[in-house]
Amino acid sequence: MSDTQLPLSVVTLIQLALMEDVGPGDVTSRYFVPEDATSSARIFAKEDGVTAGIEVAAEVFRQVDGLLSVRVAKDDSEPFGKGDTLLQIAGPTRSILTAERTALNFLQRLCGVATQTRRYVETVKPHATKILDTRKTTPGWRWLEKHAVACGGGTNHRMGLYDMAMVKDNHLLADDAQADLQAAIDAVKKDHPNMRVELEADTLDQVKRFLELRGLDVILLDNMSTATMREAVEMVKGKVELEASGGVTLERIAEIAATGVDYISSGALTHSVRSVDLSLELSGA
């Protein structure tokens, strides 16, 4: 990300985060750190991980003080080990300390997402199955967290409700008549020729019915056992893509990938990930 311009929404999010933390001013630094003091600092890892959000952290320091010099030591997607430096900063000490926590909050969280995703991706090898994220993201952080998933080697699912038609059980409660489904798919493809359509199936009977639909791109196998997934793969025979979801854990994904599904999606990549342990170390100028 160090050579990528941040979206305006992310720049605005950084501004909001700084307003939340700094407010009218950093009282501690103002009264306990000399105004003319300068320092160098580094953000370093206290455990192994995968880098994500490095330019976000750099932007935090730049927004706090344009006089700060910021150098990226680890680019997004790069792995790092315990003790490695991710970011180097130099300039007014007050400004470094003011930006410290906000920068770390962004970077620790996003590295956590990338690191967890990398574990999932490595676990499904040598299968061709791709690891997908979901919309179970922190409000306001979707672009960031999906970027972090990509840094970890995962594949982004739809960004929102606007770029893919994904029909789940609640959508079908009103009327699941096959004719209505076909008419709806036809309408989507007419208005949005390149938009993908995915239907959620809870049973093999549903999978069989959905295979009769024209224009369907993906069937989501929801909360199925691995044995049932294998049956679904045999039934579909590559006519549409298959996504496994529900009950997905790191311990189970290799078994799921071995069934032959095309995708495995997991909300755990973003909704319950542990932040990576990073710290800022300050030294004299």
C-alpha positions in Angstrom: 0.0 0.0 0.0 3.0 2.3 0.3 2.7 3.2 -3.4 -1.1 3.4 -3.4 -3.2 6.5 -2.7 -5.6 6.0 0.1 -9.3 6.4 -0.6 -10.9 9.6 0.7 -13.1 7.6 3.0 -9.9 6.2 4.7 -8.3 9.6 5.0 -11.5 10.9 6.6 -11.6 7.9 9.0 -8.0 8.7 10.1 -9.1 12.3 10.8 -12.1 11.1 12.9 -9.8 8.7 14.8 -7.4 11.6 15.6 -10.2 13.8 16.6 -11.5 11.1 19.0 -8.1 10.6 20.6 -6.4 14.0 20.5 -9.4 16.2 20.8 -8.4 19.8 21.5 -4.8 18.7 22.2 -2.4 16.2 23.7 -2.1 17.6 27.3 0.5 15.2 28.4 3.0 15.9 25.6 2.3 19.6 25.8 3.3 19.9 29.5 5.8 17.1 29.9 7.8 17.2 26.6 9.8 20.2 25.6 8.4 22.0 22.5 11.8 21.9 20.7 12.5 18.2 21.4 13.1 16.0 18.4 13.3 12.2 18.3 13.5 9.2 16.0 11.2 6.3 16.5 10.2 3.0 15.0 7.2 0.8 15.1 8.4 -2.8 15.5 6.9 -6.3 15.9 6.8 -8.2 19.1 5.6 -11.3 17.2 5.5 -12.7 13.7 2.9 -11.5 11.3 1.9 -10.1 7.9 1.9 -6.4 7.1 -1.3 -4.6 6.2 -2.2 -0.9 6.6 1.4 0.5 6.7 0.4 3.6 4.6 -2.5 4.2 6.9 -0.2 4.3 9.9 2.2 6.6 7.9 -0.8 8.9 7.1 -1.6 9.2 10.8 1.8 10.7 11.5 1.6 12.9 8.4 -1.8 14.3 9.5 -0.6 15.0 13.0 2.5 17.0 11.8 3.7 17.6 8.2 7.2 18.1 9.7 7.5 14.4 10.6 9.6 12.2 8.3 8.1 8.8 7.8 9.8 5.8 6.1 8.1 2.5 5.3 10.3 -0.5 6.2 7.8 -3.2 5.4 5.3 -3.0 2.6 1.8 -4.4 2.7 1.7 -8.2 2.2 5.3 -8.6 3.5 5.7 -11.0 6.3 7.6 -9.8 9.4 9.3 -11.5 12.4 9.6 -10.6 16.0 11.8 -7.5 16.4 11.4 -6.4 12.8 10.9 -2.7 12.1 7.7 -1.8 10.1 7.8 2.0 10.1 10.4 4.6 11.0 9.5 8.2 12.1 11.7 11.2 12.9 10.8 14.8 13.9 9.2 16.7 16.7 8.8 14.4 19.8 5.4 15.8 20.8 4.0 14.9 17.4 5.3 11.4 17.4 3.8 10.7 20.8 0.5 12.3 19.8 0.2 10.1 16.7 1.5 6.9 18.4 -1.7 5.2 19.7 -3.9 6.0 16.7 -1.2 4.7 14.3 -0.8 1.6 16.3 -4.5 1.0 16.6 -4.9 0.9 12.8 -1.7 -1.0 12.1 -2.2 -3.7 14.8 -5.8 -4.4 13.7 -5.0 -4.6 10.0 -1.9 -6.7 10.5 -4.1 -9.0 12.6 -6.5 -9.5 9.7 -3.7 -10.1 7.2 -2.0 -12.5 9.5 -5.1 -14.6 10.2 -6.0 -14.7 6.5 -2.5 -15.9 5.6 -2.9 -18.8 8.1 -6.2 -19.8 6.3 -4.6 -19.5 2.9 -1.6 -21.6 3.8 -3.8 -24.2 5.4 -5.8 -24.9 2.3 -2.8 -25.5 0.1 -2.3 -27.5 -2.1 -6.0 -27.3 -3.0 -7.1 -24.6 -5.5 -9.8 -23.4 -3.1 -9.8 -19.6 -2.5 -10.4 -18.0 0.9 -13.1 -15.3 0.8 -14.0 -12.6 3.3 -17.5 -11.5 4.1 -19.5 -8.3 4.9 -18.9 -8.9 8.6 -16.6 -6.0 8.9 -16.2 -3.1 11.4 -18.5 -0.3 10.3 -16.5 2.3 8.4 -13.5 0.0 8.1 -14.7 -2.2 5.2 -12.2 -1.0 2.6 -9.4 -1.3 5.1 -10.3 -4.8 6.4 -10.9 -6.2 2.9 -7.6 -4.7 1.8 -5.9 -6.5 4.8 -7.6 -9.8 3.7 -6.0 -9.3 0.2 -2.7 -8.6 1.9 -2.9 -12.0 3.6 -3.6 -13.7 0.3 -7.3 -13.9 0.6 -9.9 -13.0 -2.1 -12.4 -10.2 -1.6 -16.1 -11.3 -1.8 -18.6 -8.5 -2.7 -17.7 -5.1 -1.2 -21.4 -4.4 -0.4 -25.0 -5.0 -1.4 -24.4 -3.1 -4.7 -21.9 -5.2 -6.5 -23.3 -8.8 -6.4 -26.7 -10.4 -6.0 -26.4 -12.9 -3.1 -29.8 -14.5 -2.3 -29.9 -15.9 1.2 -32.6 -17.8 3.2 -34.2 -14.6 4.4 -34.7 -13.4 0.8 -36.5 -16.6 0.0 -38.9 -16.6 2.9 -41.6 -14.7 1.1 -41.7 -17.0 -1.9 -39.2 -19.6 -3.1 -41.0 -20.6 -6.3 -38.5 -21.7 -9.0 -40.2 -19.5 -11.6 -39.8 -16.4 -9.4 -36.1 -17.1 -8.9 -35.5 -17.5 -12.6 -37.4 -14.3 -13.4 -35.3 -12.4 -10.8 -32.0 -13.8 -12.1 -33.0 -12.9 -15.7 -33.9 -9.3 -14.5 -30.5 -8.9 -12.7 -28.6 -10.1 -15.8 -30.6 -7.8 -18.1 -29.9 -4.7 -16.0 -26.4 -5.7 -14.9 -24.9 -8.2 -17.5 -21.6 -8.6 -15.6 -23.1 -9.0 -12.1 -22.7 -12.3 -10.5 -25.6 -14.1 -8.9 -25.3 -16.5 -5.9 -27.9 -18.5 -4.1 -27.7 -20.0 -0.7 -28.6 -23.7 -0.3 -29.1 -25.5 2.9 -29.8 -29.0 1.4 -28.8 -31.1 -1.5 -32.4 -30.9 -2.8 -32.0 -27.1 -3.1 -28.6 -27.6 -4.9 -30.4 -29.8 -7.4 -33.2 -27.3 -8.0 -30.8 -24.4 -8.3 -28.8 -26.2 -11.0 -31.8 -25.8 -13.3 -31.6 -22.1 -13.2 -30.1 -20.1 -16.1 -27.6 -17.4 -15.3 -26.7 -18.6 -11.8 -23.0 -18.2 -11.1 -22.4 -19.6 -7.5 -24.2 -21.8 -5.0 -23.4 -21.2 -1.4 -23.4 -24.4 0.7 -24.5 -23.2 4.1 -23.6 -25.1 7.2 -23.2 -28.4 5.4 -21.1 -31.4 6.6 -18.0 -32.2 4.6 -19.7 -35.4 3.4 -22.6 -33.4 2.1 -20.3 -30.9 0.5 -18.6 -33.8 -1.4 -22.0 -34.9 -2.7 -22.8 -31.4 -3.8 -19.5 -31.2 -5.7 -20.3 -34.5 -7.4 -23.8 -33.3 -8.3 -22.7 -29.9 -9.7 -19.8 -31.2 -11.7 -18.4 -27.7 -12.4 -21.7 -26.3 -13.8 -21.5 -23.5 -11.3 -19.0 -22.5 -8.7 -19.5 -23.6 -5.1 -18.8 -21.7 -1.9 -18.7 -23.3 1.5 -19.8 -21.2 4.5 -20.9 -21.6 8.0 -19.0 -23.3 10.8 -15.7 -22.5 9.1 -12.7 -22.7 11.5 -9.0 -22.8 10.9 -9.0 -26.4 12.1 -11.6 -27.5 9.6 -10.8 -25.6 6.4 -8.3 -28.2 5.0 -11.0 -30.8 5.3 -13.5 -28.5 3.6 -11.0 -27.6 0.8 -10.5 -31.3 0.1 -14.1 -31.7 -0.9 -13.4 -29.7 -4.1 -15.4 -26.5 -3.4 -14.2 -23.4 -5.2 -14.4 -21.0 -2.3 -14.5 -21.0 1.5 -15.8 -17.9 3.1 -15.2 -16.9 6.8 -16.4 -14.0 8.8 -13.8 -14.8 11.4 -11.2 -13.2 9.1 -12.5 -9.8 10.1 -15.1 -10.0 12.9 -13.1 -11.7 15.7 -9.5 -11.4 14.7 -6.8 -10.8 17.3 -4.6 -7.7 16.7 -0.9 -8.3 16.2 1.4 -7.1 19.1 3.3 -4.0 17.8 5.0 -1.2 19.7 6.6 2.2 19.2 10.1 2.6 20.4 11.4 6.2 20.9 15.0 7.3 20.8 16.9 10.5 20.8 17.2 12.5 17.6 
